[in-house]
Amino acid sequence: MAEAKTADGGAPIDRAGPSSIDFSLPAALEAHEPPEARGLTRDGVRLLVGRSPRDGQGAGGVSHHAFRELPDLLSPGDVLVVNRSGTLPAAVDLPDDRGTQRAVHFSTLAPDGSWLVELRRGADPDPSGQPGDRLALPGGVDLVLRDRHVSRRLWHAVLTVTDIPRYLAAYGRPIRYGYVAEQWPLEDYQTTFATIPGSAEMPSAGRPFTPEIVTRLVARGVLVVPVTLHTGVASAEAHEPPYAEWFDVPDVTARVVSDATDRGARVVAVGTTVVRALESAPPGSGTIAAAHGWTDVVVTPARGVRVVSGLLTGFHEPRASHLQMLEAIAGTELVRACYAAALDGGYLWHEFGDVNLLI
């Protein structure tokens, strides 16, 4: 299995800025709670499909569906790649004497063994803090700020406990942003595929899947294979490019994906995290080889994609950097058409919202 290069290993990083796709997102289109709290099932969300004319298995254009229709929208022999990373209760509340809620969001284990963390005060990032500051966390644990990450929003930090996932299981809660009014339990932030804990935030494109949907996909002849990418905290405020995150593309997945490419079948990624993992795997005897390590790959239209021919994803905020990944896969014109249709059709945004399939 190949070891992937990262920023720490000297690989070049594409620091592309935010997407040019801009729009106004009405507050009414923000999903404030899980679909189950809205009287739906997990797979009861809506699915907007955007097909490029380049897709040889259907006419181009935008169409509206229920997520339960997904197996009928894919073809036998297609490959669906899912992220098996599980969500950590990555927010730890801090005592505060100023009357506002302070918290530490644990983001990512860095290659040097430190943790990237974000300080939060209320609904916003907390810009305070100096190198060497020591924060007292619940359970008698201290967190020491070492130095700022290049993003300036995150800190490299070291802790007086080594098993961070175990600590978070005891003292953490799921990360929640201002558009989610209530605190929902951790199971609401897990996907059907979650088997390896490690993500600060849910790989949310996989949330609508149920065992029944997976069974129907397999019965139709769609191959479902896993990767792992432990996603860090989002940056809705700054639209920063992704930073180095740990990923793993198993050998069986590399072989199945390479075979699909040779056959001319579609490789559909479930989430932007899966795109990053697949596009980080180096070429091998087939299209890609098995690989693991930290990746800082940023997928843009200029870079393009070598592996992925389809993407199932949630709806992203205006000018979000992830929109450039969508453009790289489906083209700017189709992405703009999908977002116009989503706004007109009242689709819901964020991790508890509806989803978009781009082919």
Residue frames relative to the residue before (quaternion, step in Angstrom):
aa qw qx qy qz dx dy dz
M 1.0000 0.0000 0.0000 0.0000 0.00 0.00 0.00
A 0.4153 -0.7316 0.4865 0.2359 3.57 -0.77 1.02
E 0.3544 -0.6897 0.5891 0.2273 3.53 -1.20 0.63
A 0.3314 -0.7711 0.5095 0.1898 3.58 -0.57 1.13
K 0.4454 -0.6681 0.5254 0.2814 3.56 -1.14 0.66
T 0.1513 -0.7657 0.6199 0.0814 3.52 -1.25 0.55
A 0.7258 -0.3782 0.3163 0.4797 3.52 -1.33 -0.09
D 0.6529 0.5202 -0.3147 0.4517 3.57 1.02 -0.77
G 0.7065 0.4422 -0.2578 0.4887 3.57 1.22 -0.48
G 0.6480 -0.5793 0.3052 0.3892 3.54 1.23 0.24
A 0.4559 0.6773 -0.4715 0.3335 3.62 1.18 0.09
P 0.5037 -0.6525 0.4597 0.3305 3.62 -0.97 0.72
I 0.2361 -0.7636 0.5892 0.1183 3.56 -1.11 0.73
D 0.3260 -0.7075 0.5936 0.2021 3.55 -0.99 0.88
R 0.1144 -0.8180 0.5626 0.0359 3.59 -0.39 1.22
A 0.0715 0.8247 -0.5553 0.0799 3.58 0.84 0.95
G 0.4664 -0.6892 0.4895 0.2606 3.53 -1.11 0.75
P 0.7596 -0.3640 0.2579 0.4732 3.57 -1.26 -0.26
S 0.6133 -0.5530 0.4233 0.3728 3.52 -1.29 0.41
S 0.4897 -0.6453 0.4998 0.3067 3.55 -1.26 0.45
I 0.5154 0.6305 -0.4276 0.3924 3.61 1.26 -0.13
D 0.0417 0.8205 -0.5596 0.1090 3.54 -0.33 1.30
F 0.1333 0.7665 -0.6181 0.1124 3.55 -1.09 0.72
S 0.4538 -0.6460 0.5294 0.3106 3.54 -1.30 0.18
L 0.2119 -0.7874 0.5708 0.0964 3.57 -0.74 1.10
P 0.3023 -0.7665 0.5324 0.1940 3.63 -0.37 1.15
A 0.5771 -0.5993 0.4286 0.3522 3.56 -1.07 0.71
A 0.6074 0.5812 -0.3527 0.4110 3.59 1.10 -0.61
L 0.6908 0.4605 -0.2797 0.4822 3.60 1.21 -0.40
E 0.5148 0.5974 -0.4405 0.4290 3.60 1.22 0.33
A 0.3548 -0.7200 0.5550 0.2183 3.58 -0.85 0.98
H 0.2088 -0.8329 0.5067 0.0764 3.56 -0.44 1.23
E 0.7896 0.1277 -0.0601 0.5972 3.59 1.26 -0.22
P 0.6542 -0.4953 0.3682 0.4372 3.61 -1.22 0.28
P 0.6157 -0.5608 0.3884 0.3945 3.62 -1.10 0.55
E 0.5840 0.5831 -0.3783 0.4192 3.60 1.10 -0.59
A 0.6620 0.4871 -0.3054 0.4809 3.59 1.11 -0.65
R 0.6579 0.4672 -0.3022 0.5075 3.58 1.30 -0.22
G 0.6189 -0.5800 0.3341 0.4109 3.58 1.25 0.29
L 0.5834 0.5647 -0.3690 0.4524 3.59 1.28 0.31
T 0.4601 -0.5974 0.5501 0.3588 3.53 -1.34 0.01
R 0.7054 -0.4242 0.3299 0.4621 3.59 -1.26 0.13
D 0.7660 0.3563 -0.1948 0.4983 3.56 0.86 -0.94
G 0.5011 0.6741 -0.4096 0.3560 3.59 1.26 0.31
V 0.4611 0.6716 -0.4634 0.3488 3.61 1.24 0.15
R 0.5510 -0.6183 0.4565 0.3251 3.54 -1.31 0.24
L 0.2088 -0.7631 0.6049 0.0902 3.54 -1.25 0.58
L 0.1256 -0.7691 0.6249 0.0462 3.55 -0.71 1.14
V 0.1626 -0.8095 0.5620 0.0499 3.58 -0.69 1.10
G 0.0596 -0.7734 0.6307 0.0226 3.53 -0.94 0.95
R 0.0795 -0.8101 0.5809 0.0024 3.57 -0.62 1.16
S 0.3539 -0.7083 0.5731 0.2112 3.52 -0.95 0.93
P 0.5613 -0.5810 0.4544 0.3753 3.61 -1.10 0.52
R 0.5768 0.5942 -0.3783 0.4136 3.60 1.22 -0.35
D 0.5585 0.5876 -0.3979 0.4294 3.59 1.24 -0.34
G 0.3137 -0.8003 0.4868 0.1550 3.56 -0.49 1.17
Q 0.6919 0.4893 -0.2750 0.4541 3.60 1.25 -0.10
G 0.8014 0.0919 -0.0937 0.5836 3.58 1.13 0.54
A 0.5841 -0.5839 0.4271 0.3680 3.54 -1.20 0.49
G 0.5243 -0.6336 0.4654 0.3273 3.56 -1.13 0.59
G 0.4851 0.6653 -0.4885 0.2889 3.55 -1.29 0.37
V 0.5108 -0.6267 0.5084 0.2965 3.54 -1.38 -0.06
S 0.0344 0.7936 -0.6059 0.0443 3.59 -0.97 0.87
H 0.3755 -0.7409 0.5299 0.1714 3.54 -1.24 0.63
H 0.0275 0.8117 -0.5762 0.0915 3.56 -0.86 1.02
A 0.4483 -0.5738 0.5794 0.3662 3.51 -1.42 -0.07
F 0.6000 -0.5828 0.3922 0.3829 3.58 -1.07 0.65
R 0.5882 0.5999 -0.3692 0.3972 3.59 1.07 -0.64
E 0.6188 0.5593 -0.3408 0.4337 3.60 1.20 -0.37
L 0.3974 0.7634 -0.4588 0.2210 3.61 1.22 -0.25
P 0.6605 0.5051 -0.3566 0.4260 3.69 0.74 -0.80
D 0.6756 0.4894 -0.2979 0.4642 3.59 1.05 -0.67
L 0.6570 0.5148 -0.3047 0.4587 3.59 1.22 -0.38
L 0.6671 0.4187 -0.2950 0.5410 3.59 1.28 -0.17
S 0.4090 -0.7265 0.5120 0.2067 3.56 -1.26 0.42
P 0.6056 -0.5267 0.4325 0.4109 3.60 -1.16 0.45
G 0.7553 0.3364 -0.2734 0.4916 3.55 -0.89 0.98
D 0.5193 0.6026 -0.4304 0.4266 3.60 1.23 -0.26
V 0.2766 -0.7417 0.5888 0.1635 3.55 -1.23 0.55
L 0.1427 -0.7628 0.6284 0.0540 3.54 -0.87 1.05
V 0.1298 -0.8055 0.5768 0.0407 3.59 -0.62 1.14
V 0.1138 -0.8218 0.5583 0.0017 3.57 -0.66 1.17
N 0.4152 -0.6823 0.5474 0.2499 3.55 -1.29 0.46
R 0.2230 -0.8073 0.5355 0.1087 3.58 -0.64 1.11
S 0.3818 0.7188 -0.4962 0.3021 3.61 1.20 0.33
G 0.2768 -0.7591 0.5709 0.1457 3.54 -1.01 0.90
T 0.5112 -0.6697 0.4612 0.2784 3.55 -1.16 0.68
L 0.3099 -0.7321 0.5824 0.1695 3.55 -0.99 0.90
P 0.4381 -0.6163 0.5573 0.3429 3.61 -1.21 0.37
A 0.0103 -0.9144 0.4028 -0.0384 3.50 0.67 1.30
A 0.6201 0.5094 -0.3628 0.4736 3.62 1.22 0.14
V 0.0696 -0.7832 0.6177 0.0156 3.56 -0.86 1.00
D 0.3435 -0.7590 0.5220 0.1828 3.57 -0.65 1.14
L 0.2423 -0.7665 0.5851 0.1070 3.54 -1.15 0.81
P 0.5079 -0.6032 0.4966 0.3627 3.59 -1.11 0.51
D 0.0176 -0.8062 0.5905 -0.0319 3.56 -1.01 0.80
D 0.2677 -0.7864 0.5383 0.1417 3.56 -0.92 0.90
R 0.5982 0.5744 -0.3698 0.4188 3.60 1.23 0.21
G 0.5884 -0.6390 0.3502 0.3505 3.57 1.24 0.22
T 0.6709 0.4198 -0.3144 0.5242 3.60 1.23 0.14
Q 0.5427 -0.6447 0.4376 0.3135 3.53 -1.09 0.75
R 0.1054 -0.7729 0.6235 0.0528 3.57 -0.82 1.02
A 0.0232 0.7965 -0.6026 0.0435 3.55 -1.11 0.72
V 0.2804 -0.6871 0.6336 0.2185 3.49 -1.38 0.30
H 0.1813 -0.7537 0.6227 0.1069 3.56 -0.91 0.96
F 0.2595 -0.7577 0.5825 0.1386 3.56 -0.63 1.14
S 0.2093 -0.8350 0.5033 0.0760 3.54 -0.57 1.18
T 0.8202 -0.1623 0.2223 0.5016 3.53 0.24 -1.30
L 0.4117 -0.6379 0.5878 0.2795 3.53 -1.16 0.68
A 0.2864 -0.7797 0.5366 0.1484 3.58 -0.64 1.14
P 0.6628 -0.5282 0.3476 0.4012 3.60 -1.18 0.47
D 0.6948 0.4696 -0.2918 0.4599 3.62 1.09 -0.58
G 0.6291 -0.5750 0.3243 0.4104 3.59 1.27 0.17
S 0.5551 0.5637 -0.4104 0.4535 3.59 1.24 -0.10
W 0.3808 -0.6807 0.5605 0.2784 3.56 -1.33 0.09
L 0.3354 -0.6823 0.6019 0.2444 3.54 -1.09 0.72
V 0.0046 0.7978 -0.6010 0.0481 3.56 -0.80 1.05
E 0.2325 -0.7371 0.6156 0.1540 3.53 -1.30 0.46
L 0.3001 -0.7250 0.5903 0.1894 3.56 -0.96 0.88
R 0.0801 -0.7981 0.5970 0.0181 3.58 -0.92 0.93
R 0.0770 -0.7489 0.6551 0.0640 3.56 -1.18 0.65
G 0.8011 -0.0312 -0.0305 0.5970 3.54 -0.38 1.23
A 0.8000 -0.2676 0.2165 0.4915 3.57 -0.92 -0.95
D 0.7063 0.4783 -0.2384 0.4643 3.60 1.26 -0.17
P 0.5923 -0.5225 0.4537 0.4127 3.56 -1.27 0.28
D 0.3286 -0.7307 0.5690 0.1853 3.57 -1.11 0.74
P 0.2627 -0.8161 0.4933 0.1475 3.62 -0.34 1.20
S 0.5105 0.6589 -0.4291 0.3479 3.59 1.21 -0.16
G 0.5034 0.6431 -0.4881 0.3078 3.52 -1.31 0.14
Q 0.0792 -0.7755 0.6261 0.0172 3.51 -1.13 0.79
P 0.6109 -0.5353 0.4109 0.4141 3.61 -1.12 0.51
G 0.7713 0.3125 -0.2617 0.4888 3.53 -0.89 1.00
D 0.4683 0.6653 -0.4603 0.3553 3.60 1.20 -0.18
R 0.1957 -0.7704 0.5998 0.0914 3.55 -1.04 0.86
L 0.1362 -0.7960 0.5885 0.0385 3.56 -0.70 1.15
A 0.3295 -0.7350 0.5623 0.1871 3.55 -0.92 0.97
L 0.1541 -0.7943 0.5857 0.0476 3.55 -0.62 1.19
P 0.6399 -0.5044 0.3851 0.4334 3.61 -1.18 0.31
G 0.7653 0.3729 -0.2709 0.4493 3.55 -1.19 0.55
G 0.5756 -0.6243 0.3683 0.3786 3.58 1.24 0.34
V 0.4960 0.6443 -0.4303 0.3920 3.59 1.19 0.49
D 0.2169 -0.7590 0.6010 0.1250 3.57 -1.07 0.82
L 0.1625 -0.7457 0.6401 0.0886 3.53 -1.18 0.78
V 0.1385 -0.7986 0.5839 0.0462 3.58 -0.75 1.07
L 0.3485 -0.7220 0.5627 0.2013 3.56 -0.81 1.07
R 0.2401 -0.8009 0.5355 0.1190 3.58 -0.64 1.12
D 0.7350 -0.2803 0.2200 0.5769 3.58 0.64 -1.10
R 0.5709 -0.6043 0.4318 0.3499 3.53 -1.21 0.50
H 0.4679 -0.6246 0.5496 0.2983 3.51 -1.22 0.67
V 0.6777 -0.5008 0.3422 0.4157 3.58 -1.21 0.41
S 0.6051 0.5716 -0.3575 0.4234 3.60 1.14 -0.54
R 0.3536 -0.7525 0.4625 0.3078 3.59 1.30 -0.49
R 0.6437 0.5102 -0.3296 0.4655 3.62 1.15 -0.41
L 0.7434 0.3701 -0.1821 0.5265 3.57 1.16 -0.65
W 0.2644 -0.7394 0.5992 0.1558 3.51 -1.31 0.48
H 0.3518 -0.6116 0.6478 0.2874 3.51 -1.30 0.45
A 0.0161 0.8133 -0.5780 0.0642 3.56 -0.75 1.06
V 0.1951 -0.7376 0.6301 0.1441 3.54 -1.26 0.48
L 0.2245 -0.7921 0.5610 0.0861 3.54 -1.13 0.75
T 0.4973 -0.6514 0.4878 0.3007 3.52 -1.29 0.40
V 0.6593 0.3698 -0.3272 0.5670 3.57 1.21 0.56
T 0.3747 -0.7696 0.4781 0.1968 3.60 -0.96 0.80
D 0.7169 0.4072 -0.2553 0.5051 3.61 1.00 -0.75
I 0.1629 -0.8404 0.5111 0.0765 3.56 0.22 1.29
P 0.6437 0.5088 -0.3630 0.4417 3.68 0.81 -0.75
R 0.6497 0.5006 -0.3264 0.4698 3.61 0.99 -0.76
Y 0.6326 0.5230 -0.3312 0.4654 3.58 1.01 -0.78
L 0.6725 0.4939 -0.3020 0.4611 3.59 0.89 -0.92
A 0.6087 0.5556 -0.3559 0.4405 3.58 1.03 -0.69
A 0.7034 0.4575 -0.2588 0.4785 3.58 1.11 -0.69
Y 0.8378 0.2218 -0.0644 0.4948 3.59 0.92 -0.88
G 0.6473 0.5601 -0.3238 0.4030 3.60 1.18 -0.23
R 0.1967 -0.7170 0.6491 0.1608 3.49 -1.45 0.04
P 0.6187 -0.5361 0.3866 0.4247 3.61 -1.14 0.35
I 0.5346 -0.6053 0.4824 0.3392 3.56 -1.11 0.69
R 0.0110 -0.7933 0.6074 -0.0398 3.56 -0.90 0.98
Y 0.2243 -0.7800 0.5726 0.1159 3.54 -0.87 0.99
G 0.7616 -0.4600 0.2345 0.3916 3.54 -1.30 0.38
Y 0.6550 0.5235 -0.3382 0.4272 3.60 1.05 -0.56
V 0.6502 0.4248 -0.3201 0.5426 3.63 1.27 -0.09
A 0.3116 -0.8216 0.4504 0.1581 3.55 -0.23 1.30
E 0.7880 0.2877 -0.1418 0.5256 3.59 1.00 -0.79
Q 0.4758 -0.6289 0.5267 0.3174 3.54 -1.30 0.36
W 0.1386 -0.8004 0.5810 0.0512 3.58 -0.60 1.16
P 0.5785 -0.6182 0.3942 0.3574 3.61 -1.05 0.65
L 0.6947 -0.5083 0.3207 0.3952 3.53 -1.25 0.53
E 0.6320 0.5563 -0.3592 0.4026 3.62 0.94 -0.74
D 0.6030 0.5464 -0.3662 0.4514 3.59 1.17 -0.42
Y 0.7017 0.4268 -0.2524 0.5116 3.59 1.26 -0.31
Q 0.5833 0.5489 -0.3908 0.4535 3.59 1.20 0.37
T 0.3344 -0.7169 0.5720 0.2168 3.55 -1.18 0.59
T 0.6838 -0.4610 0.3740 0.4242 3.55 -1.33 0.20
F 0.7245 0.4677 -0.2365 0.4477 3.58 1.07 -0.75
A 0.4802 0.7111 -0.4209 0.2941 3.62 1.25 -0.21
T 0.1292 0.7953 -0.5789 0.1248 3.57 -0.52 1.22
I 0.7498 0.2988 -0.1791 0.5626 3.62 1.21 -0.39
P 0.2839 -0.7883 0.5138 0.1843 3.66 -0.15 1.18
G 0.3593 0.7566 -0.5036 0.2119 3.57 -1.03 0.73
S 0.6396 0.5378 -0.3384 0.4326 3.62 1.18 -0.28
A 0.4492 -0.6724 0.5194 0.2763 3.54 -1.05 0.82
E 0.7825 0.1170 -0.0591 0.6087 3.56 1.13 -0.67
M 0.6283 -0.5870 0.3691 0.3528 3.53 -1.10 0.73
P 0.3888 -0.6516 0.5886 0.2789 3.60 -1.05 0.74
S 0.1523 -0.9103 0.3758 0.0837 3.49 0.65 1.31
A 0.5213 0.6287 -0.4365 0.3775 3.63 1.13 -0.29
G 0.6821 0.4889 -0.2853 0.4630 3.59 1.15 -0.54
R 0.4680 0.7260 -0.4312 0.2609 3.60 1.20 -0.23
P 0.6906 0.4980 -0.3308 0.4070 3.68 0.80 -0.77
F 0.5452 0.6342 -0.4125 0.3612 3.61 1.16 -0.34
T 0.1025 -0.7501 0.6513 0.0509 3.52 -1.18 0.77
P 0.6609 -0.4817 0.3604 0.4486 3.63 -1.17 0.26
E 0.6312 0.5411 -0.3403 0.4393 3.59 1.04 -0.71
I 0.6450 0.5059 -0.3234 0.4727 3.59 0.97 -0.81
V 0.6486 0.5115 -0.3219 0.4627 3.59 0.94 -0.86
T 0.6364 0.5284 -0.3264 0.4574 3.59 0.99 -0.81
R 0.6628 0.4953 -0.3059 0.4709 3.59 0.96 -0.83
L 0.6160 0.5398 -0.3435 0.4596 3.59 1.03 -0.72
V 0.6829 0.4813 -0.2851 0.4697 3.55 0.85 -1.00
A 0.6466 0.5228 -0.3197 0.4542 3.59 0.97 -0.83
R 0.6603 0.4991 -0.3040 0.4716 3.59 1.13 -0.60
G 0.5644 -0.6125 0.3850 0.3976 3.57 1.23 -0.29
V 0.4547 0.6457 -0.4703 0.3938 3.58 1.25 0.36
L 0.3186 -0.7482 0.5541 0.1779 3.58 -0.83 1.00
V 0.1293 -0.7888 0.5994 0.0425 3.58 -0.81 1.04
V 0.0629 0.8069 -0.5785 0.1018 3.59 -0.57 1.19
P 0.3964 -0.7634 0.4674 0.2042 3.60 -1.07 0.68
V 0.0522 -0.6791 0.7185 0.1408 3.43 -1.54 0.21
T 0.2771 -0.7121 0.5999 0.2371 3.55 -1.33 -0.02
L 0.1586 0.7278 -0.6649 0.0562 3.54 -1.08 0.80
H 0.2713 -0.7698 0.5620 0.1342 3.54 -0.64 1.19
T 0.2157 -0.8204 0.5204 0.0980 3.55 -0.26 1.28
G 0.3768 -0.7231 0.5402 0.2084 3.53 -1.09 0.80
V 0.7382 -0.3863 0.2841 0.4744 3.57 -1.27 -0.22
A 0.4968 -0.6502 0.4941 0.2938 3.53 -1.13 0.75
S 0.2479 -0.7501 0.5896 0.1679 3.53 -1.31 0.22
A 0.0362 -0.8353 0.5485 -0.0092 3.53 0.55 1.17
E 0.6449 0.5462 -0.3302 0.4203 3.57 1.10 -0.62
A 0.8269 0.2743 -0.1021 0.4802 3.59 0.84 -0.97
H 0.2649 -0.7806 0.5173 0.2298 3.62 1.21 -0.37
E 0.1716 0.8052 -0.5440 0.1620 3.55 0.89 0.93
P 0.5456 -0.5708 0.4741 0.3895 3.58 -1.16 0.41
P 0.6108 -0.5490 0.3974 0.4094 3.61 -1.11 0.45
Y 0.2845 -0.7225 0.6007 0.1904 3.56 -1.22 0.56
A 0.7441 -0.4281 0.2632 0.4402 3.55 -1.30 0.17
E 0.0215 0.7775 -0.6254 0.0626 3.56 -0.86 1.07
W 0.5109 -0.6644 0.4567 0.2985 3.56 -1.11 0.71
F 0.0138 0.8032 -0.5943 0.0386 3.56 -0.97 0.90
D 0.0956 -0.7672 0.6309 0.0651 3.53 -1.35 0.34
V 0.0820 -0.7514 0.6538 0.0344 3.56 -0.89 1.02
P 0.2967 -0.7870 0.5088 0.1836 3.63 -0.28 1.20
D 0.6678 -0.5178 0.3620 0.3936 3.53 -1.27 0.46
V 0.6601 0.5114 -0.3310 0.4394 3.61 0.86 -0.86
T 0.6428 0.5115 -0.3274 0.4669 3.60 1.02 -0.74
A 0.6378 0.5252 -0.3308 0.4560 3.58 0.94 -0.84
R 0.6765 0.4911 -0.2995 0.4600 3.59 0.94 -0.86
V 0.6595 0.5016 -0.3154 0.4626 3.61 0.93 -0.83
V 0.6599 0.5007 -0.3067 0.4688 3.59 0.95 -0.87
S 0.6550 0.5097 -0.3149 0.4604 3.60 0.93 -0.86
D 0.6464 0.5141 -0.3166 0.4666 3.57 1.00 -0.80
A 0.6382 0.5245 -0.3286 0.4579 3.60 0.98 -0.82
T 0.6413 0.5176 -0.3231 0.4651 3.57 0.99 -0.82
D 0.6484 0.5125 -0.3152 0.4665 3.58 0.97 -0.84
R 0.7060 0.4598 -0.2634 0.4699 3.60 1.02 -0.77
G 0.4661 -0.6717 0.4496 0.3599 3.57 1.23 -0.35
A 0.4292 0.6867 -0.4723 0.3481 3.58 1.23 0.41
R 0.5480 -0.6228 0.4505 0.3299 3.54 -1.25 0.40
V 0.1893 -0.7290 0.6470 0.1188 3.54 -1.18 0.73
V 0.0693 -0.8222 0.5645 -0.0234 3.56 -0.34 1.29
A 0.2507 -0.7716 0.5721 0.1201 3.57 -0.70 1.13
V 0.2713 -0.7264 0.6078 0.1713 3.56 -1.01 0.86
G 0.8363 0.0666 -0.1093 0.5331 3.54 -0.03 1.34
T 0.5952 -0.5806 0.4315 0.3498 3.52 -1.22 0.59
T 0.5753 0.5841 -0.3848 0.4240 3.60 1.14 -0.53
V 0.6517 0.5106 -0.3153 0.4639 3.58 1.01 -0.81
V 0.6060 0.5424 -0.3567 0.4598 3.59 1.03 -0.74
R 0.6674 0.5079 -0.3098 0.4479 3.58 0.85 -0.94
A 0.6549 0.5121 -0.3180 0.4559 3.57 0.96 -0.86
L 0.6966 0.4734 -0.2865 0.4566 3.59 0.78 -1.00
E 0.7056 0.4578 -0.2737 0.4665 3.57 0.91 -0.88
S 0.6213 0.5292 -0.3424 0.4656 3.61 1.28 -0.16
A 0.5819 0.5862 -0.3787 0.4176 3.59 1.21 -0.38
P 0.4228 -0.7286 0.4747 0.2550 3.60 -0.78 0.95
P 0.6065 -0.5265 0.4244 0.4181 3.60 -1.21 0.29
G 0.0938 -0.7780 0.6187 0.0553 3.54 -1.15 0.68
S 0.7861 -0.2051 0.1859 0.5526 3.56 -0.92 -0.85
G 0.7297 0.2764 -0.1975 0.5934 3.58 1.31 -0.37
T 0.8081 -0.2299 0.1825 0.5107 3.56 -1.16 -0.61
I 0.7891 0.0057 0.0196 0.6139 3.57 0.99 -0.88
A 0.3128 -0.7091 0.5962 0.2098 3.52 -1.34 0.36
A 0.6193 -0.5032 0.4340 0.4183 3.56 -1.25 0.33
A 0.0819 0.7966 -0.5903 0.1007 3.56 -0.99 0.82
H 0.0148 0.7650 -0.6428 -0.0382 3.51 -1.32 0.36
G 0.3779 0.6993 -0.5489 0.2586 3.55 -1.26 0.42
W 0.6068 -0.5112 0.4281 0.4327 3.54 -1.20 -0.53
T 0.1200 -0.8026 0.5819 0.0532 3.55 -0.93 0.87
D 0.0889 -0.7673 0.6313 0.0689 3.53 -1.13 0.74
V 0.2341 0.7904 -0.5250 0.2117 3.56 1.17 0.60
V 0.0998 -0.7558 0.6456 0.0442 3.55 -1.02 0.90
V 0.2271 -0.7967 0.5497 0.1070 3.59 -0.57 1.15
T 0.0378 0.7899 -0.6049 0.0939 3.54 -0.68 1.19
P 0.6585 -0.4846 0.3666 0.4440 3.60 -1.20 0.21
A 0.6346 0.5305 -0.3419 0.4461 3.60 1.02 -0.70
R 0.6813 0.4645 -0.2868 0.4877 3.59 1.00 -0.76
G 0.2258 -0.7875 0.5337 0.2098 3.55 0.93 -0.97
V 0.3810 -0.6874 0.5619 0.2578 3.56 -1.37 -0.06
R 0.2754 -0.7696 0.5515 0.1664 3.57 -1.11 0.68
V 0.7552 0.4085 -0.1824 0.4791 3.56 1.16 -0.59
V 0.7737 0.4108 -0.1890 0.4436 3.55 0.70 -1.15
S 0.1113 -0.7928 0.5964 0.0580 3.57 -0.98 0.90
G 0.7837 0.1409 -0.1159 0.5938 3.58 1.27 0.06
L 0.1135 -0.7944 0.5959 0.0324 3.54 -1.19 0.58
L 0.1491 -0.7298 0.6620 0.0832 3.53 -1.03 0.95
T 0.1491 0.8069 -0.5436 0.1766 3.58 -0.53 1.13
G 0.5334 -0.5766 0.4937 0.3731 3.54 -1.29 0.23
F 0.5798 -0.5596 0.4469 0.3884 3.55 -1.31 -0.09
H 0.2943 -0.7945 0.5196 0.1101 3.54 -0.81 1.11
E 0.6061 -0.5993 0.3963 0.3411 3.54 -1.20 0.60
P 0.6843 -0.4839 0.3357 0.4299 3.61 -1.20 0.42
R 0.8659 0.0733 -0.1070 0.4832 3.55 -1.03 1.00
A 0.3121 0.7603 -0.5129 0.2479 3.62 1.20 0.32
S 0.5622 -0.6248 0.4204 0.3419 3.58 -1.01 0.78
H 0.5935 0.5815 -0.3708 0.4149 3.60 1.11 -0.59
L 0.5597 0.6043 -0.4005 0.4013 3.61 1.12 -0.45
Q 0.5867 0.5609 -0.3750 0.4478 3.59 1.16 -0.50
M 0.6091 0.5352 -0.3522 0.4674 3.59 1.09 -0.65
L 0.6406 0.5205 -0.3250 0.4616 3.57 0.97 -0.85
E 0.6497 0.5121 -0.3128 0.4667 3.57 0.99 -0.84
A 0.6297 0.5426 -0.3387 0.4408 3.59 1.01 -0.75
I 0.7073 0.4530 -0.2572 0.4779 3.58 1.05 -0.75
A 0.8403 0.2313 -0.0623 0.4863 3.57 0.78 -1.08
G 0.5241 -0.6236 0.4262 0.3934 3.60 1.20 -0.29
T 0.6000 -0.6101 0.3908 0.3393 3.55 -1.07 0.81
E 0.6504 0.5448 -0.3328 0.4115 3.60 0.87 -0.90
L 0.6853 0.4734 -0.2900 0.4714 3.59 0.90 -0.90
V 0.6418 0.5121 -0.3394 0.4590 3.61 0.94 -0.79
R 0.6404 0.5114 -0.3305 0.4680 3.60 0.94 -0.81
A 0.6514 0.5145 -0.3190 0.4573 3.60 0.96 -0.84
C 0.6456 0.5196 -0.3207 0.4587 3.60 0.99 -0.81
Y 0.6970 0.4688 -0.2907 0.4582 3.58 0.85 -0.90
A 0.6080 0.5236 -0.3584 0.4773 3.59 1.07 -0.60
A 0.6669 0.4915 -0.2986 0.4738 3.60 0.98 -0.86
A 0.6398 0.5266 -0.3293 0.4527 3.60 1.02 -0.76
L 0.6549 0.4965 -0.3104 0.4778 3.59 0.96 -0.83
D 0.6783 0.4854 -0.2930 0.4674 3.59 0.90 -0.92
G 0.7422 0.4371 -0.2213 0.4573 3.57 1.03 -0.82
G 0.4910 -0.7021 0.4114 0.3109 3.59 1.25 0.07
Y 0.2509 0.7626 -0.5508 0.2281 3.59 1.04 0.72
L 0.4033 -0.7326 0.5080 0.2064 3.56 -1.18 0.65
W 0.3737 -0.7440 0.5289 0.1648 3.54 -1.08 0.91
H 0.7530 0.4368 -0.3190 0.3748 3.53 -1.49 0.06
E 0.7845 -0.4286 0.2092 0.3964 3.54 -1.37 0.20
F 0.7203 0.3887 -0.2449 0.5198 3.61 1.18 -0.44
G 0.5323 0.6768 -0.3704 0.3485 3.56 1.27 0.20
D 0.7210 -0.4022 0.3421 0.4488 3.54 -1.28 -0.53
V 0.3686 -0.7418 0.5272 0.1895 3.57 -1.28 0.18
N 0.3014 -0.7396 0.5918 0.1098 3.49 -1.36 0.57
L 0.1337 -0.7712 0.6186 0.0678 3.58 -0.83 1.01
L 0.0824 -0.7883 0.6097 0.0008 3.55 -0.69 1.17
I 0.0594 -0.7949 0.6038 -0.0068 3.56 -0.76 1.08
